[in-house]
């Protein structure tokens, strides 16, 4: 009877050690995930990125990208930023594709957080397509 008891105690010890090792591994994984998520996403940066995509979407839906008219795109971009966002943001756009590429907008600052994104656009009637790359930052 004593041998069976000792064997049971050894199995219980091994089970406890396995459970502790498993709990430690799960804890390390959770901490690693939480630290990466908290470092990568700043709410202000997410909002700035969404605003950049919103402006690019408006320009695309209004046909400004398809027109390939730099002064028209620049004027409408400034109008959207001043009317909707009280000029709190600066933005630069680069349009490239099966046409002569061009850039418009403000100069990208070196001392601020700059968020970038891309929007693909296609105009079937004029057979132009390209990518609008934007950089946006808070003033």
C-alpha positions in Angstrom: 0.0 0.0 0.0 2.9 2.3 0.7 4.3 1.9 -2.7 1.0 2.7 -4.4 0.7 5.9 -2.3 4.2 7.0 -3.2 3.6 6.4 -6.9 0.4 8.4 -6.6 2.2 11.2 -4.9 4.9 11.3 -7.6 2.2 11.5 -10.3 0.5 14.3 -8.4 3.8 16.1 -8.2 4.4 15.7 -11.9 0.9 16.9 -12.7 1.4 20.0 -10.5 4.8 20.8 -12.2 3.2 20.3 -15.7 0.4 22.6 -14.7 2.8 25.3 -13.4 4.9 25.1 -16.6 1.8 25.4 -18.7 0.5 28.4 -16.7 3.9 30.1 -17.0 4.0 29.6 -20.8 0.4 30.9 -21.2 1.3 33.9 -19.0 4.4 34.7 -21.1 2.4 34.5 -24.3 -0.3 36.8 -23.0 2.2 39.4 -21.8 4.0 39.3 -25.1 0.8 39.9 -27.1 -0.4 42.7 -24.8 3.0 44.5 -24.9 3.0 44.4 -28.7 -0.6 45.6 -29.1 -0.1 48.4 -26.7 3.0 49.6 -28.4 1.8 49.4 -32.0 -1.5 51.2 -31.7 -1.8 54.8 -30.5 -5.4 55.9 -30.7 -4.4 59.3 -32.1 -2.5 57.6 -34.9 -5.4 55.3 -35.7 -7.7 58.3 -36.0 -5.2 60.1 -38.2 -4.9 57.1 -40.5 -8.7 56.8 -40.8 -8.9 60.5 -41.7 -6.3 60.0 -44.4 -8.3 57.1 -45.9 -11.5 59.1 -45.6 -10.0 62.0 -47.6 -8.6 59.6 -50.2 -11.9 57.9 -50.5 -13.8 61.2 -51.0 -11.3 62.3 -53.7 -11.7 59.0 -55.5 -15.5 59.0 -55.3 -15.7 62.6 -56.6 -13.6 61.5 -59.6 -10.6 63.8 -58.7 -8.1 60.9 -59.0 -9.5 60.0 -62.4 -9.2 63.6 -63.6 -5.5 63.6 -63.0 -5.7 67.3 -62.5 -3.1 68.2 -59.8 -4.5 71.7 -59.0 -8.1 70.3 -58.7 -7.0 67.5 -56.4 -4.8 69.8 -54.3 -7.6 72.4 -53.9 -10.2 69.8 -53.0 -7.9 68.2 -50.5 -7.3 71.5 -48.8 -11.0 72.3 -48.8 -11.9 68.9 -47.1 -9.2 69.4 -44.5 -10.2 73.0 -43.7 -13.9 72.3 -43.6 -14.1 69.0 -41.9 -11.0 69.0 -39.7 -10.4 72.7 -39.0 -6.9 72.5 -40.7 -5.6 70.4 -37.9 -3.9 68.0 -40.4 -1.3 68.3 -43.2 -1.4 65.9 -46.1 0.7 65.0 -49.1 -0.4 62.8 -52.0 1.5 60.9 -54.7 -0.5 59.6 -57.7 1.3 57.1 -59.8 0.1 54.6 -62.4 -0.2 54.4 -66.2 0.2 58.2 -66.5 2.9 60.7 -65.5 3.2 60.5 -61.7 2.9 63.6 -59.6 2.9 64.8 -56.0 0.8 67.5 -54.4 0.3 68.9 -50.9 2.3 70.0 -48.0 5.9 69.1 -47.4 6.3 66.1 -45.0 7.6 67.3 -41.7 10.6 65.6 -40.1 9.6 66.2 -36.5 6.1 64.8 -36.4 4.5 61.4 -36.5 3.5 60.8 -40.2 1.0 58.1 -41.1 0.8 56.8 -44.6 -1.6 54.7 -46.7 -2.6 53.8 -50.2 -5.7 53.7 -52.3 -6.0 52.1 -55.7 -8.1 53.8 -58.3 -9.4 52.8 -61.7 -11.2 54.9 -64.3 -12.7 52.6 -67.0 -13.7 55.3 -69.4 -10.3 56.9 -69.7 -8.5 53.6 -69.0 -6.3 55.1 -66.3 -5.5 53.3 -63.1 -3.0 53.9 -60.4 -2.2 54.2 -56.7 -2.8 57.2 -54.6 -0.3 57.2 -51.7 -1.0 59.6 -48.9 1.0 60.9 -46.0 -1.0 62.6 -43.2 0.1 64.2 -39.9 -1.4 66.4 -37.2 -0.4 70.1 -37.3 
